[in-house]
Amino acid sequence: MKIAFVSNFLNHHQLHLCNQFYNKCEEFYFIASEKIPLDRLEMGYEDMDSKYPYVIRMYEDNYLKYTAYYIIRTFDVVIFGACSPKLIALRMRKNKLSFIYAERFLKKGLWYRFIPRTREKILNRVVKYEDKNLYVLCASAYTSYDLSLFGFVNKCYKWGYFTEVTKVNRRELMKKKDKSYCNILWVGRLINGKRTKDVIFLARKLMNRKLDFTINIIGTGNYERQLHMLVKILGLSEKVHFLGSMTPDHVKNHMEEANIFLFTSNFKEGWGAVINEAMSSGCAVVASHAVGSAPFLIKHGKNGLIYQSGNINDLYRKVSRLIKKPMLQYDYGVNAYDTMVNTWSPEVAASRLMEISKILLRGEHRWYPNGPCSKAYIIKEDWYPNK
């Protein structure tokens, strides 16, 4: 099978999936439509377009541009990420099997669908091809809901971002978490949409109930100073520690030692690949229901817990339950690790998409029962577990 992935530039969210396609396909190319911006490089991002042999940098010269056009028109399957709608139209003129790889379109608010620019973007990229051989790979549990508001239904697959999953000895992994207290971790940018302040208010409630814990916060951002002040004002300096920015390897070390991982973002969090990483590290994850990945990755009460976004009392109830029941932390952590290895790994995702593509190319339509390439049912924003 010949597969191409078209997006702006190769990044770490797509890399491991692309490596799997490259190893499994008869031919695979990642078509980069633009050069990685300088500000990304200054932030420490790697220029992956120049590193991997399967990348076609169509922005470099006319030969590569027309090579990319040829691939888009002729390959068996093309996946479109962040790229010009003109490239999608080029493929759709041939009505050949295509997938749109997308987070939710309305993460800034459902009312954005009435803004002409947003509406035009959704119509031009997806909705106008409703009757064509085009499907959506949902990198958010809410993508199918957003599209349903435009009448695009029953053509959405569960998908996501696929971080590297290393197979390890589960017992040895979980031994790293043995401590006399509960080690809680939060990782991300310290900005408004991440709701890091909820973690601090949670810490106050846990301390007032005399529960034994510590919370480490990894990351930097424009809310850092305010959060430091809040911790000091609430007398939480011995319980909440800001560790600043660090390399991915050091973050992974902290995840492997953490008992509980918190993810508190609001609906602006399209996917949240840090949940993949925490689950791969055997953490018991407690995640906001607003996070795009949470409804797909977390089976509430089996491999983690989901709380109502912004509800500190609900967050406290679920975290305190885990602190009081260390074996529950262990069970959720092991099940989370198994979920990533057996269901949500790049290898599984690539194999499933190739199999689903073969079925679609035969003119049939089928879904996997769960995980990547299962049906992305419509999930509205007001859902969340009540227990």
DAVEN-V333374 format. One record per pair of residues at least 12 apart in sequence whose ideal C-beta (glycine too) atoms are under 7 Angstrom apart, sorted by sequence separation. I is the first residue (numbers start at 0). GAP is how many residues later the second one is. D is the distance in Angstrom with one decimal. If there is no record, write none. Layout:
i=I gap=GAP d=D
i=I gap=GAP d=D
//
This chain:
i=17 gap=12 d=5.3
i=55 gap=12 d=5.4
i=143 gap=12 d=4.1
i=202 gap=12 d=5.4
i=262 gap=12 d=5.6
i=274 gap=12 d=6.1
i=293 gap=12 d=5.5
i=4 gap=13 d=6.1
i=35 gap=13 d=6.5
i=77 gap=13 d=5.4
i=142 gap=13 d=6.6
i=185 gap=13 d=5.2
i=284 gap=13 d=6.2
i=304 gap=13 d=4.5
i=227 gap=14 d=6.4
i=71 gap=15 d=6.1
i=198 gap=16 d=6.3
i=274 gap=16 d=6.9
i=351 gap=16 d=5.9
i=31 gap=17 d=4.7
i=72 gap=17 d=6.4
i=104 gap=17 d=5.2
i=260 gap=17 d=3.8
i=286 gap=17 d=6.6
i=288 gap=17 d=5.1
i=355 gap=17 d=4.8
i=2 gap=18 d=5.5
i=71 gap=18 d=5.5
i=72 gap=18 d=6.7
i=79 gap=18 d=6.5
i=137 gap=18 d=5.2
i=198 gap=18 d=6.8
i=274 gap=18 d=5.1
i=278 gap=18 d=6.5
i=285 gap=18 d=6.8
i=288 gap=18 d=6.8
i=71 gap=19 d=5.2
i=79 gap=19 d=7.0
i=135 gap=19 d=6.1
i=137 gap=19 d=6.5
i=271 gap=19 d=4.7
i=274 gap=19 d=6.9
i=284 gap=19 d=3.9
i=285 gap=19 d=4.8
i=286 gap=19 d=5.7
i=287 gap=19 d=6.5
i=288 gap=19 d=5.8
i=289 gap=19 d=3.8
i=9 gap=20 d=5.5
i=76 gap=20 d=5.3
i=77 gap=20 d=5.1
i=78 gap=20 d=4.7
i=79 gap=20 d=5.4
i=80 gap=20 d=4.6
i=134 gap=20 d=4.8
i=135 gap=20 d=4.6
i=136 gap=20 d=5.5
i=137 gap=20 d=6.0
i=138 gap=20 d=5.5
i=271 gap=20 d=6.3
i=283 gap=20 d=6.2
i=288 gap=20 d=5.4
i=351 gap=20 d=5.1
i=352 gap=20 d=6.0
i=68 gap=21 d=6.4
i=72 gap=21 d=5.8
i=75 gap=21 d=6.8
i=79 gap=21 d=6.6
i=125 gap=21 d=6.3
i=135 gap=21 d=6.9
i=137 gap=21 d=5.3
i=138 gap=21 d=5.2
i=195 gap=21 d=6.7
i=268 gap=21 d=6.8
i=270 gap=21 d=4.7
i=271 gap=21 d=4.8
i=285 gap=21 d=6.3
i=287 gap=21 d=4.1
i=351 gap=21 d=4.2
i=2 gap=22 d=5.1
i=9 gap=22 d=6.1
i=78 gap=22 d=5.3
i=129 gap=22 d=5.5
i=134 gap=22 d=6.3
i=136 gap=22 d=3.6
i=138 gap=22 d=6.2
i=254 gap=22 d=6.2
i=260 gap=22 d=3.8
i=262 gap=22 d=6.6
i=265 gap=22 d=7.0
i=268 gap=22 d=4.8
i=269 gap=22 d=5.0
i=270 gap=22 d=4.8
i=274 gap=22 d=5.8
i=1 gap=23 d=6.6
i=8 gap=23 d=4.8
i=31 gap=23 d=5.7
i=126 gap=23 d=4.8
i=216 gap=23 d=6.7
i=254 gap=23 d=5.4
i=259 gap=23 d=6.5
i=264 gap=23 d=5.8
i=266 gap=23 d=4.4
i=268 gap=23 d=6.0
i=347 gap=23 d=7.0
i=348 gap=23 d=4.3
i=0 gap=24 d=5.5
i=1 gap=24 d=5.7
i=7 gap=24 d=6.9
i=29 gap=24 d=5.6
i=31 gap=24 d=6.9
i=34 gap=24 d=5.6
i=126 gap=24 d=6.8
i=214 gap=24 d=6.3
i=216 gap=24 d=6.9
i=219 gap=24 d=6.1
i=259 gap=24 d=5.1
i=260 gap=24 d=4.9
i=261 gap=24 d=5.6
i=262 gap=24 d=4.2
i=263 gap=24 d=5.4
i=265 gap=24 d=5.0
i=347 gap=24 d=6.4
i=0 gap=25 d=5.7
i=1 gap=25 d=4.4
i=2 gap=25 d=5.2
i=3 gap=25 d=5.0
i=4 gap=25 d=4.9
i=5 gap=25 d=4.5
i=7 gap=25 d=5.5
i=8 gap=25 d=6.3
i=28 gap=25 d=5.4
i=29 gap=25 d=4.9
i=30 gap=25 d=4.9
i=31 gap=25 d=5.1
i=32 gap=25 d=5.9
i=33 gap=25 d=5.4
i=99 gap=25 d=6.2
i=126 gap=25 d=5.0
i=213 gap=25 d=6.0
i=214 gap=25 d=4.8
i=215 gap=25 d=5.2
i=216 gap=25 d=5.2
i=217 gap=25 d=4.9
i=219 gap=25 d=4.9
i=251 gap=25 d=6.9
i=255 gap=25 d=4.8
i=257 gap=25 d=5.3
i=258 gap=25 d=6.4
i=262 gap=25 d=6.2
i=264 gap=25 d=6.5
i=6 gap=26 d=6.9
i=7 gap=26 d=4.9
i=8 gap=26 d=6.9
i=27 gap=26 d=5.6
i=31 gap=26 d=6.6
i=32 gap=26 d=6.5
i=99 gap=26 d=5.6
i=125 gap=26 d=5.9
i=212 gap=26 d=6.8
i=216 gap=26 d=6.6
i=218 gap=26 d=6.4
i=254 gap=26 d=3.7
i=259 gap=26 d=6.2
i=264 gap=26 d=5.2
i=3 gap=27 d=5.9
i=5 gap=27 d=6.6
i=8 gap=27 d=4.5
i=28 gap=27 d=5.2
i=30 gap=27 d=5.7
i=31 gap=27 d=6.9
i=195 gap=27 d=6.7
i=199 gap=27 d=6.5
i=213 gap=27 d=6.9
i=215 gap=27 d=5.6
i=342 gap=27 d=7.0
i=343 gap=27 d=6.2
i=121 gap=28 d=5.9
i=217 gap=28 d=6.2
i=254 gap=28 d=6.0
i=262 gap=28 d=5.7
i=303 gap=28 d=5.5
i=342 gap=28 d=4.0
i=343 gap=28 d=6.7
i=183 gap=29 d=5.7
i=185 gap=29 d=6.7
i=189 gap=29 d=5.4
i=206 gap=29 d=6.6
i=251 gap=29 d=6.4
i=285 gap=29 d=7.0
i=302 gap=29 d=5.7
i=181 gap=30 d=6.5
i=183 gap=30 d=6.8
i=188 gap=30 d=5.5
i=189 gap=30 d=6.0
i=190 gap=30 d=4.6
i=196 gap=30 d=6.6
i=199 gap=30 d=5.3
i=203 gap=30 d=5.2
i=180 gap=31 d=4.4
i=181 gap=31 d=4.3
i=182 gap=31 d=6.1
i=183 gap=31 d=4.5
i=184 gap=31 d=5.3
i=185 gap=31 d=4.9
i=186 gap=31 d=4.5
i=187 gap=31 d=5.1
i=189 gap=31 d=3.2
i=190 gap=31 d=6.2
i=191 gap=31 d=6.5
i=195 gap=31 d=5.8
i=199 gap=31 d=5.8
i=21 gap=32 d=4.9
i=180 gap=32 d=5.9
i=186 gap=32 d=6.1
i=188 gap=32 d=4.3
i=190 gap=32 d=5.9
i=203 gap=32 d=6.4
i=206 gap=32 d=5.7
i=285 gap=32 d=5.3
i=302 gap=32 d=3.7
i=303 gap=32 d=5.8
i=14 gap=33 d=6.4
i=180 gap=33 d=6.1
i=189 gap=33 d=4.6
i=196 gap=33 d=6.5
i=202 gap=33 d=5.1
i=217 gap=33 d=6.0
i=285 gap=33 d=5.6
i=301 gap=33 d=5.8
i=302 gap=33 d=4.5
i=99 gap=34 d=6.7
i=101 gap=34 d=6.3
i=189 gap=34 d=4.6
i=199 gap=34 d=6.8
i=97 gap=35 d=6.6
i=17 gap=36 d=6.8
i=96 gap=36 d=5.1
i=97 gap=36 d=4.8
i=98 gap=36 d=5.3
i=99 gap=36 d=4.9
i=100 gap=36 d=4.6
i=101 gap=36 d=7.0
i=102 gap=36 d=4.7
i=103 gap=36 d=4.1
i=112 gap=36 d=5.7
i=199 gap=36 d=6.6
i=202 gap=36 d=5.4
i=217 gap=36 d=6.4
i=302 gap=36 d=5.1
i=10 gap=37 d=6.7
i=30 gap=37 d=4.7
i=87 gap=37 d=6.3
i=91 gap=37 d=5.4
i=94 gap=37 d=5.4
i=95 gap=37 d=6.3
i=98 gap=37 d=7.0
i=99 gap=37 d=6.9
i=101 gap=37 d=6.1
i=102 gap=37 d=4.7
i=189 gap=37 d=6.0
i=202 gap=37 d=5.1
i=9 gap=38 d=4.0
i=94 gap=38 d=5.2
i=98 gap=38 d=5.0
i=100 gap=38 d=6.4
i=103 gap=38 d=4.4
i=215 gap=38 d=6.4
i=283 gap=38 d=5.6
i=9 gap=39 d=5.5
i=84 gap=39 d=4.6
i=103 gap=39 d=4.7
i=8 gap=40 d=5.5
i=30 gap=40 d=6.6
i=84 gap=40 d=5.4
i=91 gap=40 d=5.4
i=102 gap=40 d=6.6
i=105 gap=40 d=4.5
i=199 gap=40 d=6.2
i=101 gap=41 d=5.8
i=104 gap=41 d=4.6
i=9 gap=42 d=6.7
i=28 gap=42 d=5.9
i=91 gap=42 d=6.7
i=103 gap=42 d=5.0
i=296 gap=42 d=6.7
i=265 gap=43 d=5.7
i=9 gap=45 d=5.8
i=283 gap=45 d=4.5
i=296 gap=47 d=6.2
i=283 gap=48 d=3.8
i=283 gap=49 d=5.0
i=32 gap=50 d=4.7
i=282 gap=50 d=5.8
i=32 gap=51 d=6.5
i=281 gap=51 d=4.1
i=284 gap=51 d=6.2
i=281 gap=52 d=6.6
i=283 gap=52 d=7.0
i=282 gap=53 d=6.5
i=32 gap=54 d=6.8
i=281 gap=54 d=6.5
i=281 gap=55 d=4.7
i=278 gap=57 d=3.8
i=279 gap=57 d=6.4
i=78 gap=58 d=7.0
i=100 gap=58 d=6.8
i=278 gap=58 d=6.6
i=259 gap=59 d=6.4
i=278 gap=60 d=6.2
i=279 gap=60 d=4.5
i=278 gap=61 d=5.0
i=259 gap=62 d=5.6
i=198 gap=63 d=5.7
i=186 gap=64 d=6.0
i=275 gap=64 d=6.5
i=198 gap=65 d=6.0
i=5 gap=66 d=6.5
i=197 gap=66 d=4.7
i=3 gap=67 d=5.0
i=3 gap=68 d=6.5
i=195 gap=68 d=6.7
i=275 gap=68 d=6.8
i=184 gap=69 d=5.8
i=194 gap=69 d=4.3
i=259 gap=69 d=6.5
i=184 gap=70 d=6.4
i=193 gap=70 d=6.5
i=194 gap=70 d=6.2
i=258 gap=70 d=4.9
i=3 gap=71 d=4.8
i=193 gap=71 d=5.1
i=194 gap=71 d=5.9
i=2 gap=72 d=6.5
i=5 gap=72 d=6.3
i=192 gap=72 d=6.0
i=1 gap=73 d=4.4
i=2 gap=73 d=6.7
i=5 gap=73 d=7.0
i=184 gap=73 d=3.8
i=192 gap=73 d=5.4
i=1 gap=74 d=4.8
i=2 gap=74 d=4.6
i=3 gap=74 d=4.9
i=4 gap=74 d=4.6
i=5 gap=74 d=5.1
i=6 gap=74 d=3.2
i=7 gap=74 d=4.6
i=182 gap=74 d=6.1
i=183 gap=74 d=6.8
i=0 gap=75 d=5.2
i=5 gap=75 d=6.7
i=6 gap=75 d=5.2
i=7 gap=75 d=6.2
i=182 gap=75 d=5.0
i=183 gap=75 d=6.9
i=192 gap=75 d=4.1
i=0 gap=76 d=6.8
i=4 gap=76 d=6.9
i=6 gap=76 d=5.7
i=182 gap=76 d=5.0
i=183 gap=76 d=4.6
i=184 gap=76 d=5.2
i=185 gap=76 d=4.8
i=192 gap=76 d=6.7
i=307 gap=76 d=4.5
i=5 gap=77 d=5.0
i=181 gap=77 d=5.1
i=181 gap=78 d=6.4
i=183 gap=78 d=6.3
i=305 gap=78 d=6.3
i=305 gap=79 d=5.4
i=175 gap=80 d=5.0
i=176 gap=80 d=6.3
i=5 gap=81 d=5.7
i=175 gap=81 d=5.3
i=176 gap=81 d=7.0
i=176 gap=82 d=5.2
i=172 gap=83 d=6.5
i=294 gap=84 d=5.7
i=299 gap=85 d=4.5
i=187 gap=86 d=6.3
i=186 gap=87 d=5.3
i=288 gap=94 d=6.7
i=288 gap=95 d=3.8
i=176 gap=105 d=6.9
i=173 gap=108 d=5.6
i=172 gap=109 d=4.8
i=210 gap=109 d=6.3
i=160 gap=110 d=5.1
i=162 gap=110 d=5.5
i=201 gap=110 d=6.3
i=212 gap=110 d=6.0
i=159 gap=111 d=5.8
i=200 gap=111 d=5.0
i=204 gap=111 d=4.7
i=208 gap=111 d=6.8
i=160 gap=112 d=4.4
i=210 gap=112 d=5.1
i=162 gap=113 d=4.3
i=201 gap=113 d=5.4
i=205 gap=113 d=7.0
i=162 gap=114 d=5.4
i=197 gap=114 d=6.0
i=201 gap=114 d=5.7
i=205 gap=114 d=6.6
i=266 gap=114 d=6.5
i=160 gap=115 d=6.8
i=164 gap=115 d=5.1
i=194 gap=115 d=6.9
i=162 gap=117 d=6.7
i=197 gap=117 d=6.3
i=201 gap=117 d=6.2
i=139 gap=130 d=5.3
i=138 gap=131 d=6.6
i=139 gap=131 d=5.9
i=138 gap=132 d=5.1
i=159 gap=133 d=5.9
i=159 gap=136 d=6.0
i=157 gap=138 d=5.5
i=181 gap=141 d=4.6
i=16 gap=145 d=4.8
i=15 gap=146 d=5.7
i=15 gap=147 d=6.6
i=12 gap=148 d=4.3
i=15 gap=148 d=4.9
i=141 gap=150 d=6.1
i=140 gap=151 d=5.7
i=139 gap=152 d=3.2
i=138 gap=153 d=6.9
i=140 gap=154 d=3.7
i=140 gap=155 d=5.3
i=173 gap=156 d=6.1
i=173 gap=159 d=6.2
i=106 gap=160 d=5.6
i=107 gap=160 d=6.6
i=173 gap=160 d=6.5
i=106 gap=161 d=5.1
i=106 gap=163 d=5.8
i=169 gap=164 d=5.8
i=172 gap=164 d=6.8
i=103 gap=166 d=6.2
i=102 gap=167 d=3.2
i=169 gap=167 d=6.1
i=102 gap=168 d=5.9
i=166 gap=174 d=6.0
i=164 gap=175 d=4.9
i=164 gap=176 d=5.6
i=164 gap=180 d=4.3
i=161 gap=182 d=6.9
i=161 gap=183 d=6.7
i=161 gap=184 d=4.1
i=161 gap=187 d=5.1
i=103 gap=188 d=6.2
i=102 gap=189 d=6.2
i=157 gap=213 d=6.8
i=158 gap=213 d=5.9
i=157 gap=214 d=6.0
i=157 gap=215 d=6.8
i=156 gap=216 d=5.1
i=157 gap=216 d=4.9
i=156 gap=218 d=7.0
i=157 gap=218 d=4.7
i=156 gap=219 d=5.8
i=155 gap=220 d=4.0
i=147 gap=230 d=5.2
i=143 gap=232 d=4.3
i=142 gap=233 d=6.7
i=143 gap=233 d=6.7
i=144 gap=233 d=5.0
i=143 gap=234 d=5.2
i=144 gap=234 d=5.8
i=144 gap=235 d=5.8
i=141 gap=237 d=6.2
i=137 gap=238 d=4.3
i=140 gap=238 d=5.1
i=141 gap=239 d=6.7
i=12 gap=260 d=6.0
i=96 gap=260 d=6.3
i=96 gap=263 d=5.6
i=96 gap=264 d=5.9
i=76 gap=280 d=4.8
i=75 gap=281 d=7.0
i=75 gap=285 d=6.7
i=19 gap=326 d=4.8
i=23 gap=326 d=5.8
i=19 gap=327 d=5.4
i=23 gap=327 d=6.8
i=16 gap=329 d=4.7
i=20 gap=329 d=5.3
i=15 gap=330 d=4.0
i=19 gap=330 d=3.6
i=23 gap=330 d=6.4
i=16 gap=332 d=6.0
i=16 gap=333 d=6.0
i=0 gap=353 d=5.9
i=0 gap=356 d=6.7
//
